[in-house]
């Protein structure tokens, strides 16, 4: 009997299911192969993301260098401390731990090397361990600022301690930090840079926080690079894959107009002055008189950019961001205006002492003046009354126009932020009179420097600048090149020459206020200033003691100035009978003399004296030269160990009296002579030839020296010399008491 066919629905459905499944699978695989997409995501990119690794290369920050490419700021190697808190799976197989096992012991060791308490370090590590245990994504912990910028020497000691104690999970990651090799060196100008979190990019990088480092941060900033590669799940590079390297780019180099040598001269002189006189503030700025280039800039209080110690005492760049009343240094420009207008007649006479402007009385420094004196003597004595009479001749409005032409009342335009413009008071007649002698109106020291270049540079006023070039270090391309820029001609060359002659007389005249600014080998011209200080708590000015800002604006050599220098010292602590200008003079004379010699500016010719002409000893043996010097009736002084003479002082042909010292220089270390009885000029000449670190205190002739005759010295060893005048007579005006008396009389 034929068996009846029965349709197997179960088998049919099973076949349909599998055929459909394989069809869908085939379609899906074909689709993925053809498009590379699954669930809206590109599989190739997903694979790259899973196995791709990127290592960031730090971009080195650009250097800041001086005009001779001596380093001022650069990047150096440092280390960042991390502690790994996540156990590695390989540790289970190998039995070797790569993470922190003992948080307490680790904290105890690390506390000896970073500026964090042991308890704080332990808490940071333990918190990381607890987060890992709770399933949070945490691999390592760091220790903030305390764990960054660790120097090489400290890092080596830390690594030794970690190894000795058998700690695990502690690592030092190599990175860059900012380094300032000179320490305190134009600190408010250069500023500083430090590691900070860049919140936009969520990473730490060196950021400028002050000064040039901040203003030019984007220029100095290096561009990071990267290394991209593919790795397996254990981090090993996959065979057959390529590494893509994008090199990091170093930031641009900024070359300044500063001169390393002159800046160090200035910092050293400021340090000595601060130690001796302890003023509230002090400032010194030197510029090239012919170009406006700033060669040195120093202020006190200051700070070390390496440690930031002292930074809280002062954030302002006093030469640029702060204003002062110029005091009598402003008389230099009142004089220039009078000469240019044809109103200066130096041999005309006036009655000194006091001058009435409506209901206000202008007085000279000494209450009753010096009687009837010439205008030349009035300027040399720094008479306020003489300036009032000159203002009458010039005319109020014309006078203010001259000051504006000299650049006062507006920023000089240096490439730094927050430059103060200053204020010229000219609303009332009395204000214009006080402005003529430097009271009431305000200026910046940089404005004083700019205005003085017009007098030093035959009427051509040069804009001060600090940035010389900005260069791409990878290509050598000069991105920015600054050049000297003339910003005005407020006076003629003839006027400038006459002003310089008068300024020189304030230093050389017996009654000149600038006598203490004279240099032994260069002619100086300039103007002293004594400005009252606005009272911090109430209207009016401070009174009592040395509550003044003492200053000097000078230039040298005065016939054709190479350098212009402004120095100010506020509220110094002086000895009884000692002028407040003495610390100003110490800074100016020490720095200006050294600076001119460093720049190879020719000194004055030594005035010929009757008797015998000095011979030429250069190239001769020291024994022969010394014998000839003695035969000529002079006294030889030898610098060095002997041998051939390389330099001498005084020069050949200089006429000298008997027993004059003739200094001979040879190679090698020097044995000190007995300086007793030497003049300051002679000591300075010896210092210039020997290049020894000779520091002088006092005026007149040498009475003491810290190292005895015959001591073998090197250039690094300081030699302290005490000078005293045979007789010291101080003629000091009781200026403050008289001002107070005058004020009381006017109130009455």
Protein Blocks (a to p, Z undefined) as FASTA:
>chain_A
ZZdddddfklmmmmmmmmmmmmmmmmmmmmmmmnopaehiafklmmmmmmpccddddddd
dddddfkopafbdcdddddddddfbdcfklmmnopafbdfblmlmmmmmmmmmccdfklm
mmmmmmmmmmmmnopacfbdcehjmlgoiafklmmmmmmmmmmnopghiacddddddddf
klpahklmnopadddddfklopacdddfehjllmmmmmmpccdddddddddfkopacehi
acdddddddddddddfbdfklmmmmmmmmmmmmmmnopabdcdddddfknopafbdcddd
dddfklopoklmombdfklmpccdebjmlmmmmmmmmmmnopacfkbccdehiacehjac
cddfblnlnojadfklmmmnopaklmmmmmmmnopklmmmmmmmnopaiaehiabehiae
bjadfkbmklmmmmmnophiacdfklmmmmmmmmmngopacdddfbfbdcdfknopafbd
cddddfbjfbcfklmmmmmmmmmmmmmpmkbcklmmpcfkbccdddddddddddfkbgcj
deehjldcddddddddfklcfbdcddddehiacdehiafklmmmmmmmmmmmmmmmmnop
acddddddehiddddfehiafklmmmmmmmnopacddedjedjdfbdcddehiacdehia
cddddedddddddfehpafklmmmmmmmnopacddedehjdfbdfbdghiacdfklccdd
ddddfbacddddffklmmmmmmmmmmZZ
